[in-house]
Amino acid sequence: MKLNHECVRKVLLEIEDKQDFLFQNFNYEELKQFDCVTEFGHDVVFYTLYRLKEADFIDFNHKIINGKIHFFSLSKITWKGHEFLDNIRDDKVWKNTKEIASTFTSASISFLSKIAFNVLSESVKNHLGIK
């Protein structure tokens, strides 16, 4: 399965939006109600969650027995996840990041983050009149 970068962004934004400062855990049933599941589908979102966990962007615990989820608890976005999200949060930065990344055959999440950081940096420099 291919990692959907748009889904990565939407999942992180939705977790951030729905979570309180006490790190409210989301169980499997709650997560299935997220808008991103409706938009991208169960399999794509859950694949994205597993990849985000591997990248240390989110924390969650789970138990799968015989191909079925028996326990799932999403706890929080990590510091690394927030850094990435802060780079891609702005719609204009994200649009420009995707345009640049689309000129390549593929782009990893870390590469997207670097592109977004550079796009954001250039935008700030332009705003401040720095050349």
N, CA, C and O atoms as a GROMACS GRO file, in nm:
protein
  524
    1MET      N    1   0.085  -0.119   0.000
    1MET     CA    2   0.000   0.000   0.000
    1MET      C    3   0.090   0.124   0.000
    1MET      O    4   0.191   0.129   0.070
    2LYS      N    5   0.052   0.223  -0.078
    2LYS     CA    6   0.127   0.346  -0.089
    2LYS      C    7   0.080   0.446   0.017
    2LYS      O    8  -0.039   0.458   0.044
    3LEU      N    9   0.176   0.516   0.078
    3LEU     CA   10   0.144   0.616   0.179
    3LEU      C   11   0.087   0.741   0.110
    3LEU      O   12   0.149   0.797   0.020
    4ASN      N   13  -0.031   0.783   0.154
    4ASN     CA   14  -0.099   0.898   0.098
    4ASN      C   15  -0.061   1.022   0.180
    4ASN      O   16  -0.101   1.035   0.295
    5HIS      N   17   0.016   1.112   0.120
    5HIS     CA   18   0.066   1.229   0.192
    5HIS      C   19  -0.046   1.323   0.235
    5HIS      O   20  -0.038   1.385   0.341
    6GLU      N   21  -0.149   1.333   0.153
    6GLU     CA   22  -0.263   1.417   0.191
    6GLU      C   23  -0.332   1.360   0.316
    6GLU      O   24  -0.375   1.434   0.404
    7CYS      N   25  -0.341   1.228   0.322
    7CYS     CA   26  -0.400   1.162   0.438
    7CYS      C   27  -0.314   1.184   0.562
    7CYS      O   28  -0.366   1.206   0.671
    8VAL      N   29  -0.183   1.178   0.546
    8VAL     CA   30  -0.091   1.203   0.658
    8VAL      C   31  -0.122   1.340   0.719
    8VAL      O   32  -0.137   1.352   0.841
    9ARG      N   33  -0.131   1.440   0.635
    9ARG     CA   34  -0.157   1.576   0.683
    9ARG      C   35  -0.293   1.586   0.751
    9ARG      O   36  -0.304   1.641   0.860
   10LYS      N   37  -0.395   1.532   0.686
   10LYS     CA   38  -0.530   1.542   0.742
   10LYS      C   39  -0.544   1.466   0.874
   10LYS      O   40  -0.612   1.513   0.966
   11VAL      N   41  -0.481   1.349   0.884
   11VAL     CA   42  -0.486   1.270   1.008
   11VAL      C   43  -0.423   1.350   1.122
   11VAL      O   44  -0.481   1.362   1.230
   12LEU      N   45  -0.305   1.404   1.098
   12LEU     CA   46  -0.237   1.481   1.203
   12LEU      C   47  -0.318   1.604   1.242
   12LEU      O   48  -0.331   1.635   1.361
   13LEU      N   49  -0.373   1.675   1.144
   13LEU     CA   50  -0.454   1.793   1.175
   13LEU      C   51  -0.578   1.756   1.257
   13LEU      O   52  -0.617   1.827   1.349
   14GLU      N   53  -0.639   1.644   1.222
   14GLU     CA   54  -0.761   1.605   1.294
   14GLU      C   55  -0.731   1.558   1.435
   14GLU      O   56  -0.806   1.590   1.528
   15ILE      N   57  -0.624   1.483   1.453
   15ILE     CA   58  -0.585   1.442   1.588
   15ILE      C   59  -0.560   1.566   1.673
   15ILE      O   60  -0.609   1.577   1.786
   16GLU      N   61  -0.482   1.658   1.618
   16GLU     CA   62  -0.449   1.781   1.692
   16GLU      C   63  -0.576   1.858   1.728
   16GLU      O   64  -0.588   1.908   1.840
   17ASP      N   65  -0.668   1.868   1.634
   17ASP     CA   66  -0.791   1.943   1.656
   17ASP      C   67  -0.880   1.880   1.763
   17ASP      O   68  -0.944   1.952   1.840
   18LYS      N   69  -0.886   1.748   1.768
   18LYS     CA   70  -0.979   1.680   1.856
   18LYS      C   71  -0.920   1.649   1.994
   18LYS      O   72  -0.994   1.615   2.087
   19GLN      N   73  -0.790   1.661   2.008
   19GLN     CA   74  -0.726   1.620   2.134
   19GLN      C   75  -0.718   1.736   2.232
   19GLN      O   76  -0.693   1.850   2.193
   20ASP      N   77  -0.740   1.705   2.359
   20ASP     CA   78  -0.726   1.809   2.461
   20ASP      C   79  -0.587   1.803   2.523
   20ASP      O   80  -0.507   1.715   2.489
   21PHE      N   81  -0.558   1.894   2.613
   21PHE     CA   82  -0.424   1.902   2.670
   21PHE      C   83  -0.394   1.788   2.767
   21PHE      O   84  -0.278   1.770   2.807
   22LEU      N   85  -0.494   1.712   2.805
   22LEU     CA   86  -0.472   1.597   2.894
   22LEU      C   87  -0.445   1.469   2.815
   22LEU      O   88  -0.442   1.360   2.873
   23PHE      N   89  -0.425   1.482   2.685
   23PHE     CA   90  -0.400   1.370   2.596
   23PHE      C   91  -0.511   1.266   2.602
   23PHE      O   92  -0.488   1.148   2.630
   24GLN      N   93  -0.630   1.313   2.577
   24GLN     CA   94  -0.744   1.223   2.567
   24GLN      C   95  -0.710   1.112   2.468
   24GLN      O   96  -0.671   1.140   2.355
   25ASN      N   97  -0.723   0.989   2.511
   25ASN     CA   98  -0.699   0.876   2.421
   25ASN      C   99  -0.822   0.851   2.335
   25ASN      O  100  -0.935   0.865   2.381
   26PHE      N  101  -0.796   0.815   2.210
   26PHE     CA  102  -0.904   0.780   2.119
   26PHE      C  103  -0.901   0.629   2.099
   26PHE      O  104  -0.798   0.572   2.065
   27ASN      N  105  -1.015   0.565   2.121
   27ASN     CA  106  -1.022   0.422   2.096
   27ASN      C  107  -1.061   0.397   1.950
   27ASN      O  108  -1.084   0.491   1.874
   28TYR      N  109  -1.067   0.271   1.914
   28TYR     CA  110  -1.092   0.232   1.775
   28TYR      C  111  -1.225   0.287   1.724
   28TYR      O  112  -1.231   0.339   1.613
   29GLU      N  113  -1.330   0.277   1.803
   29GLU     CA  114  -1.462   0.324   1.760
   29GLU      C  115  -1.464   0.475   1.741
   29GLU      O  116  -1.524   0.526   1.647
   30GLU      N  117  -1.397   0.547   1.830
   30GLU     CA  118  -1.390   0.693   1.817
   30GLU      C  119  -1.312   0.732   1.692
   30GLU      O  120  -1.351   0.824   1.619
   31LEU      N  121  -1.203   0.663   1.669
   31LEU     CA  122  -1.120   0.695   1.553
   31LEU      C  123  -1.193   0.668   1.422
   31LEU      O  124  -1.174   0.740   1.324
   32LYS      N  125  -1.277   0.566   1.419
   32LYS     CA  126  -1.353   0.536   1.297
   32LYS      C  127  -1.450   0.649   1.262
   32LYS      O  128  -1.497   0.656   1.149
   33GLN      N  129  -1.480   0.738   1.358
   33GLN     CA  130  -1.572   0.850   1.335
   33GLN      C  131  -1.499   0.975   1.284
   33GLN      O  132  -1.564   1.075   1.252
   34PHE      N  133  -1.367   0.972   1.276
   34PHE     CA  134  -1.290   1.087   1.228
   34PHE      C  135  -1.328   1.115   1.081
   34PHE      O  136  -1.354   1.023   1.005
   35ASP      N  137  -1.330   1.241   1.044
   35ASP     CA  138  -1.362   1.282   0.907
   35ASP      C  139  -1.265   1.220   0.806
   35ASP      O  140  -1.306   1.186   0.694
   36CYS      N  141  -1.139   1.206   0.844
   36CYS     CA  142  -1.040   1.153   0.750
   36CYS      C  143  -1.072   1.008   0.712
   36CYS      O  144  -1.036   0.965   0.602
   37VAL      N  145  -1.138   0.933   0.799
   37VAL     CA  146  -1.176   0.795   0.767
   37VAL      C  147  -1.284   0.796   0.658
   37VAL      O  148  -1.281   0.715   0.566
   38THR      N  149  -1.378   0.890   0.670
   38THR     CA  150  -1.480   0.905   0.567
   38THR      C  151  -1.418   0.947   0.434
   38THR      O  152  -1.456   0.897   0.328
   39GLU      N  153  -1.322   1.038   0.442
   39GLU     CA  154  -1.260   1.092   0.320
   39GLU      C  155  -1.168   0.992   0.250
   39GLU      O  156  -1.172   0.979   0.128
   40PHE      N  157  -1.084   0.920   0.328
   40PHE     CA  158  -0.981   0.834   0.268
   40PHE      C  159  -1.010   0.685   0.281
   40PHE      O  160  -0.951   0.604   0.210
   41GLY      N  161  -1.100   0.649   0.371
   41GLY     CA  162  -1.131   0.508   0.392
   41GLY      C  163  -1.052   0.450   0.509
   41GLY      O  164  -0.942   0.495   0.542
   42HIS      N  165  -1.111   0.350   0.570
   42HIS     CA  166  -1.054   0.285   0.688
   42HIS      C  167  -0.912   0.236   0.665
   42HIS      O  168  -0.822   0.267   0.744
   43ASP      N  169  -0.890   0.159   0.560
   43ASP     CA  170  -0.759   0.097   0.537
   43ASP      C  171  -0.649   0.200   0.515
   43ASP      O  172  -0.539   0.185   0.568
   44VAL      N  173  -0.678   0.304   0.439
   44VAL     CA  174  -0.577   0.407   0.411
   44VAL      C  175  -0.542   0.481   0.539
   44VAL      O  176  -0.424   0.506   0.566
   45VAL      N  177  -0.642   0.517   0.620
   45VAL     CA  178  -0.616   0.590   0.744
   45VAL      C  179  -0.539   0.503   0.842
   45VAL      O  180  -0.444   0.550   0.904
   46PHE      N  181  -0.578   0.378   0.857
   46PHE     CA  182  -0.508   0.294   0.953
   46PHE      C  183  -0.366   0.259   0.907
   46PHE      O  184  -0.276   0.246   0.990
   47TYR      N  185  -0.346   0.245   0.778
   47TYR     CA  186  -0.211   0.228   0.725
   47TYR      C  187  -0.128   0.352   0.757
   47TYR      O  188  -0.012   0.342   0.799
   48THR      N  189  -0.187   0.469   0.738
   48THR     CA  190  -0.120   0.595   0.768
   48THR      C  191  -0.085   0.603   0.916
   48THR      O  192   0.026   0.645   0.952
   49LEU      N  193  -0.177   0.564   1.003
   49LEU     CA  194  -0.150   0.567   1.147
   49LEU      C  195  -0.030   0.479   1.184
   49LEU      O  196   0.054   0.519   1.264
   50TYR      N  197  -0.024   0.360   1.126
   50TYR     CA  198   0.088   0.270   1.155
   50TYR      C  199   0.220   0.329   1.107
   50TYR      O  200   0.322   0.316   1.174
   51ARG      N  201   0.218   0.393   0.990
   51ARG     CA  202   0.341   0.455   0.940
   51ARG      C  203   0.380   0.576   1.024
   51ARG      O  204   0.498   0.598   1.049
   52LEU      N  205   0.281   0.653   1.069
   52LEU     CA  206   0.310   0.768   1.156
   52LEU      C  207   0.367   0.723   1.290
   52LEU      O  208   0.452   0.791   1.347
   53LYS      N  209   0.321   0.610   1.338
   53LYS     CA  210   0.378   0.555   1.462
   53LYS      C  211   0.523   0.513   1.439
   53LYS      O  212   0.609   0.542   1.522
   54GLU      N  213   0.550   0.446   1.329
   54GLU     CA  214   0.687   0.404   1.297
   54GLU      C  215   0.780   0.524   1.285
   54GLU      O  216   0.898   0.517   1.321
   55ALA      N  217   0.728   0.635   1.234
   55ALA     CA  218   0.807   0.756   1.217
   55ALA      C  219   0.820   0.836   1.347
   55ALA      O  220   0.886   0.939   1.350
   56ASP      N  221   0.756   0.788   1.453
   56ASP     CA  222   0.754   0.855   1.582
   56ASP      C  223   0.684   0.991   1.574
   56ASP      O  224   0.724   1.087   1.640
   57PHE      N  225   0.577   0.998   1.492
   57PHE     CA  226   0.496   1.118   1.483
   57PHE      C  227   0.375   1.112   1.576
   57PHE      O  228   0.321   1.215   1.615
   58ILE      N  229   0.331   0.990   1.610
   58ILE     CA  230   0.219   0.972   1.702
   58ILE      C  231   0.250   0.856   1.795
   58ILE      O  232   0.336   0.772   1.767
   59ASP      N  233   0.178   0.852   1.906
   59ASP     CA  234   0.186   0.739   1.999
   59ASP      C  235   0.050   0.671   2.003
   59ASP      O  236  -0.053   0.735   2.024
   60PHE      N  237   0.051   0.540   1.984
   60PHE     CA  238  -0.069   0.462   2.009
   60PHE      C  239  -0.031   0.318   2.042
   60PHE      O  240   0.077   0.271   2.008
   61ASN      N  241  -0.122   0.252   2.107
   61ASN     CA  242  -0.106   0.111   2.140
   61ASN      C  243  -0.218   0.034   2.074
   61ASN      O  244  -0.328   0.086   2.054
   62HIS      N  245  -0.190  -0.091   2.041
   62HIS     CA  246  -0.292  -0.172   1.975
   62HIS      C  247  -0.261  -0.320   1.993
   62HIS      O  248  -0.149  -0.359   2.027
   63LYS      N  249  -0.361  -0.399   1.971
   63LYS     CA  250  -0.345  -0.544   1.970
   63LYS      C  251  -0.432  -0.598   1.860
   63LYS      O  252  -0.553  -0.575   1.858
   64ILE      N  253  -0.370  -0.670   1.768
   64ILE     CA  254  -0.443  -0.733   1.658
   64ILE      C  255  -0.432  -0.884   1.676
   64ILE      O  256  -0.323  -0.939   1.688
   65ILE      N  257  -0.547  -0.950   1.677
   65ILE     CA  258  -0.552  -1.095   1.690
   65ILE      C  259  -0.632  -1.150   1.572
   65ILE      O  260  -0.746  -1.108   1.548
   66ASN      N  261  -0.572  -1.243   1.499
   66ASN     CA  262  -0.637  -1.304   1.383
   66ASN      C  263  -0.691  -1.200   1.284
   66ASN      O  264  -0.801  -1.215   1.230
   67GLY      N  265  -0.612  -1.096   1.261
   67GLY     CA  266  -0.649  -0.995   1.163
   67GLY      C  267  -0.756  -0.898   1.208
   67GLY      O  268  -0.806  -0.820   1.126
   68LYS      N  269  -0.791  -0.899   1.337
   68LYS     CA  270  -0.893  -0.806   1.388
   68LYS      C  271  -0.833  -0.723   1.501
   68LYS      O  272  -0.755  -0.772   1.583
   69ILE      N  273  -0.871  -0.596   1.502
   69ILE     CA  274  -0.823  -0.506   1.607
   69ILE      C  275  -0.904  -0.533   1.734
   69ILE      O  276  -1.025  -0.516   1.737
   70HIS      N  277  -0.833  -0.576   1.839
   70HIS     CA  278  -0.899  -0.604   1.967
   70HIS      C  279  -0.876  -0.492   2.068
   70HIS      O  280  -0.953  -0.476   2.162
   71PHE      N  281  -0.771  -0.415   2.046
   71PHE     CA  282  -0.744  -0.302   2.134
   71PHE      C  283  -0.673  -0.196   2.051
   71PHE      O  284  -0.581  -0.225   1.975
   72PHE      N  285  -0.719  -0.071   2.068
   72PHE     CA  286  -0.656   0.041   1.998
   72PHE      C  287  -0.673   0.165   2.085
   72PHE      O  288  -0.784   0.197   2.128
   73SER      N  289  -0.563   0.234   2.111
   73SER     CA  290  -0.568   0.357   2.190
   73SER      C  291  -0.465   0.455   2.136
   73SER      O  292  -0.344   0.436   2.154
   74LEU      N  293  -0.513   0.560   2.070
   74LEU     CA  294  -0.427   0.664   2.017
   74LEU      C  295  -0.413   0.772   2.124
   74LEU      O  296  -0.513   0.828   2.169
   75SER      N  297  -0.290   0.799   2.166
   75SER     CA  298  -0.273   0.890   2.279
   75SER      C  299  -0.233   1.032   2.241
   75SER      O  300  -0.288   1.127   2.297
   76LYS      N  301  -0.138   1.049   2.145
   76LYS     CA  302  -0.096   1.186   2.119
   76LYS      C  303  -0.009   1.197   1.994
   76LYS      O  304   0.039   1.097   1.940
   77ILE      N  305   0.009   1.322   1.951
   77ILE     CA  306   0.108   1.355   1.850
   77ILE      C  307   0.237   1.384   1.927
   77ILE      O  308   0.235   1.453   2.029
   78THR      N  309   0.348   1.331   1.880
   78THR     CA  310   0.476   1.352   1.946
   78THR      C  311   0.536   1.488   1.907
   78THR      O  312   0.483   1.559   1.821
   79TRP      N  313   0.646   1.523   1.971
   79TRP     CA  314   0.718   1.645   1.936
   79TRP      C  315   0.756   1.644   1.787
   79TRP      O  316   0.736   1.743   1.717
   80LYS      N  317   0.810   1.531   1.742
   80LYS     CA  318   0.850   1.516   1.602
   80LYS      C  319   0.730   1.533   1.508
   80LYS      O  320   0.740   1.594   1.402
   81GLY      N  321   0.616   1.478   1.549
   81GLY     CA  322   0.494   1.492   1.470
   81GLY      C  323   0.447   1.636   1.462
   81GLY      O  324   0.403   1.682   1.357
   82HIS      N  325   0.458   1.708   1.575
   82HIS     CA  326   0.419   1.850   1.574
   82HIS      C  327   0.513   1.932   1.488
   82HIS      O  328   0.470   2.025   1.420
   83GLU      N  329   0.641   1.900   1.490
   83GLU     CA  330   0.736   1.972   1.404
   83GLU      C  331   0.698   1.957   1.257
   83GLU      O  332   0.694   2.055   1.182
   84PHE      N  333   0.669   1.834   1.219
   84PHE     CA  334   0.628   1.809   1.080
   84PHE      C  335   0.498   1.883   1.049
   84PHE      O  336   0.487   1.950   0.946
   85LEU      N  337   0.401   1.870   1.137
   85LEU     CA  338   0.271   1.934   1.114
   85LEU      C  339   0.284   2.086   1.107
   85LEU      O  340   0.218   2.150   1.026
   86ASP      N  341   0.369   2.144   1.191
   86ASP     CA  342   0.388   2.288   1.187
   86ASP      C  343   0.449   2.334   1.054
   86ASP      O  344   0.422   2.445   1.008
   87ASN      N  345   0.530   2.249   0.993
   87ASN     CA  346   0.588   2.283   0.862
   87ASN      C  347   0.485   2.276   0.750
   87ASN      O  348   0.496   2.351   0.653
   88ILE      N  349   0.385   2.190   0.762
   88ILE     CA  350   0.290   2.169   0.652
   88ILE      C  351   0.149   2.219   0.682
   88ILE      O  352   0.058   2.200   0.601
   89ARG      N  353   0.130   2.281   0.796
   89ARG     CA  354  -0.005   2.323   0.839
   89ARG      C  355  -0.068   2.425   0.744
   89ARG      O  356  -0.184   2.411   0.706
   90ASP      N  357   0.006   2.526   0.707
   90ASP     CA  358  -0.045   2.634   0.623
   90ASP      C  359  -0.083   2.579   0.485
   90ASP      O  360  -0.002   2.512   0.420
   91ASP      N  361  -0.204   2.608   0.441
   91ASP     CA  362  -0.253   2.556   0.312
   91ASP      C  363  -0.165   2.599   0.195
   91ASP      O  364  -0.139   2.520   0.104
   92LYS      N  365  -0.120   2.724   0.196
   92LYS     CA  366  -0.037   2.774   0.087
   92LYS      C  367   0.099   2.702   0.087
   92LYS      O  368   0.148   2.663  -0.019
   93VAL      N  369   0.158   2.686   0.202
   93VAL     CA  370   0.286   2.615   0.213
   93VAL      C  371   0.268   2.471   0.167
   93VAL      O  372   0.351   2.418   0.094
   94TRP      N  373   0.158   2.407   0.210
   94TRP     CA  374   0.133   2.268   0.171
   94TRP      C  375   0.115   2.256   0.019
   94TRP      O  376   0.168   2.165  -0.044
   95LYS      N  377   0.040   2.350  -0.039
   95LYS     CA  378   0.019   2.349  -0.185
   95LYS      C  379   0.152   2.362  -0.259
   95LYS      O  380   0.179   2.288  -0.353
   96ASN      N  381   0.234   2.456  -0.217
   96ASN     CA  382   0.364   2.476  -0.281
   96ASN      C  383   0.456   2.357  -0.259
   96ASN      O  384   0.532   2.319  -0.348
   97THR      N  385   0.450   2.298  -0.141
   97THR     CA  386   0.530   2.180  -0.110
   97THR      C  387   0.493   2.065  -0.202
   97THR      O  388   0.580   1.998  -0.257
   98LYS      N  389   0.362   2.042  -0.219
   98LYS     CA  390   0.316   1.934  -0.307
   98LYS      C  391   0.356   1.959  -0.451
   98LYS      O  392   0.392   1.866  -0.523
   99GLU      N  393   0.350   2.085  -0.496
   99GLU     CA  394   0.389   2.118  -0.633
   99GLU      C  395   0.537   2.086  -0.657
   99GLU      O  396   0.573   2.028  -0.760
  100ILE      N  397   0.622   2.123  -0.562
  100ILE     CA  398   0.764   2.094  -0.574
  100ILE      C  399   0.788   1.943  -0.570
  100ILE      O  400   0.863   1.890  -0.653
  101ALA      N  401   0.726   1.875  -0.475
  101ALA     CA  402   0.744   1.730  -0.460
  101ALA      C  403   0.694   1.654  -0.582
  101ALA      O  404   0.746   1.547  -0.613
  102SER      N  405   0.594   1.707  -0.650
  102SER     CA  406   0.536   1.637  -0.765
  102SER      C  407   0.632   1.629  -0.883
  102SER      O  408   0.608   1.552  -0.976
  103THR      N  409   0.738   1.706  -0.880
  103THR     CA  410   0.835   1.701  -0.989
  103THR      C  411   0.928   1.580  -0.976
  103THR      O  412   1.009   1.553  -1.064
  104PHE      N  413   0.916   1.509  -0.864
  104PHE     CA  414   0.996   1.389  -0.840
  104PHE      C  415   0.907   1.265  -0.847
  104PHE      O  416   0.786   1.275  -0.830
  105THR      N  417   0.967   1.151  -0.874
  105THR     CA  418   0.892   1.026  -0.882
  105THR      C  419   0.826   0.992  -0.749
  105THR      O  420   0.712   0.946  -0.746
  106SER      N  421   0.898   1.015  -0.640
  106SER     CA  422   0.843   0.991  -0.507
  106SER      C  423   0.910   1.085  -0.408
  106SER      O  424   1.018   1.139  -0.435
  107ALA      N  425   0.846   1.104  -0.294
  107ALA     CA  426   0.900   1.192  -0.190
  107ALA      C  427   0.864   1.135  -0.055
  107ALA      O  428   0.748   1.107  -0.027
  108SER      N  429   0.964   1.117   0.028
  108SER     CA  430   0.941   1.066   0.163
  108SER      C  431   0.883   1.176   0.251
  108SER      O  432   0.885   1.294   0.216
  109ILE      N  433   0.833   1.136   0.365
  109ILE     CA  434   0.779   1.233   0.461
  109ILE      C  435   0.889   1.328   0.507
  109ILE      O  436   0.866   1.448   0.519
  110SER      N  437   1.008   1.276   0.534
  110SER     CA  438   1.116   1.363   0.579
  110SER      C  439   1.155   1.461   0.468
  110SER      O  440   1.188   1.576   0.496
  111PHE      N  441   1.151   1.416   0.342
  111PHE     CA  442   1.180   1.504   0.229
  111PHE      C  443   1.071   1.612   0.217
  111PHE      O  444   1.102   1.729   0.196
  112LEU      N  445   0.944   1.572   0.231
  112LEU     CA  446   0.835   1.669   0.229
  112LEU      C  447   0.852   1.773   0.339
  112LEU      O  448   0.827   1.892   0.317
  113SER      N  449   0.893   1.728   0.455
  113SER     CA  450   0.913   1.819   0.567
  113SER      C  451   1.023   1.921   0.535
  113SER      O  452   1.010   2.039   0.569
  114LYS      N  453   1.130   1.875   0.471
  114LYS     CA  454   1.239   1.966   0.434
  114LYS      C  455   1.194   2.065   0.327
  114LYS      O  456   1.228   2.184   0.332
  115ILE      N  457   1.118   2.017   0.230
  115ILE     CA  458   1.064   2.106   0.127
  115ILE      C  459   0.975   2.212   0.194
  115ILE      O  460   0.988   2.331   0.168
  116ALA      N  461   0.884   2.165   0.280
  116ALA     CA  462   0.792   2.256   0.347
  116ALA      C  463   0.867   2.359   0.432
  116ALA      O  464   0.831   2.476   0.434
  117PHE      N  465   0.970   2.314   0.501
  117PHE     CA  466   1.051   2.406   0.582
  117PHE      C  467   1.112   2.514   0.493
  117PHE      O  468   1.112   2.632   0.529
  118ASN      N  469   1.165   2.473   0.378
  118ASN     CA  470   1.225   2.570   0.286
  118ASN      C  471   1.121   2.663   0.226
  118ASN      O  472   1.146   2.783   0.212
  119VAL      N  473   1.005   2.611   0.191
  119VAL     CA  474   0.896   2.694   0.139
  119VAL      C  475   0.855   2.796   0.245
  119VAL      O  476   0.838   2.914   0.215
  120LEU      N  477   0.839   2.750   0.367
  120LEU     CA  478   0.801   2.837   0.479
  120LEU      C  479   0.908   2.942   0.505
  120LEU      O  480   0.876   3.059   0.526
  121SER      N  481   1.034   2.902   0.503
  121SER     CA  482   1.145   2.995   0.525
  121SER      C  483   1.147   3.104   0.419
  121SER      O  484   1.165   3.222   0.450
  122GLU      N  485   1.130   3.064   0.293
  122GLU     CA  486   1.127   3.162   0.184
  122GLU      C  487   1.010   3.258   0.199
  122GLU      O  488   1.022   3.377   0.172
  123SER      N  489   0.897   3.205   0.242
  123SER     CA  490   0.778   3.288   0.261
  123SER      C  491   0.802   3.392   0.371
  123SER      O  492   0.762   3.508   0.357
  124VAL      N  493   0.865   3.350   0.477
  124VAL     CA  494   0.897   3.443   0.588
  124VAL      C  495   0.996   3.548   0.540
  124VAL      O  496   0.979   3.667   0.568
  125LYS      N  497   1.100   3.504   0.467
  125LYS     CA  498   1.199   3.600   0.415
  125LYS      C  499   1.132   3.703   0.323
  125LYS      O  500   1.161   3.822   0.333
  126ASN      N  501   1.045   3.657   0.237
  126ASN     CA  502   0.974   3.748   0.147
  126ASN      C  503   0.887   3.846   0.224
  126ASN      O  504   0.881   3.965   0.193
  127HIS      N  505   0.820   3.794   0.325
  127HIS     CA  506   0.734   3.878   0.408
  127HIS      C  507   0.814   3.987   0.480
  127HIS      O  508   0.767   4.100   0.496
  128LEU      N  509   0.934   3.952   0.524
  128LEU     CA  510   1.019   4.046   0.596
  128LEU      C  511   1.107   4.130   0.502
  128LEU      O  512   1.178   4.219   0.548
  129GLY      N  513   1.101   4.102   0.373
  129GLY     CA  514   1.182   4.176   0.277
  129GLY      C  515   1.329   4.139   0.280
  129GLY      O  516   1.413   4.220   0.242
  130ILE      N  517   1.360   4.018   0.324
  130ILE     CA  518   1.499   3.970   0.330
  130ILE      C  519   1.530   3.897   0.200
  130ILE      O  520   1.451   3.814   0.155
  131LYS      N  521   1.645   3.927   0.142
  131LYS     CA  522   1.683   3.858   0.017
  131LYS      C  523   1.796   3.763   0.040
  131LYS      O  524   1.841   3.697  -0.054
   0.00000   0.00000   0.00000
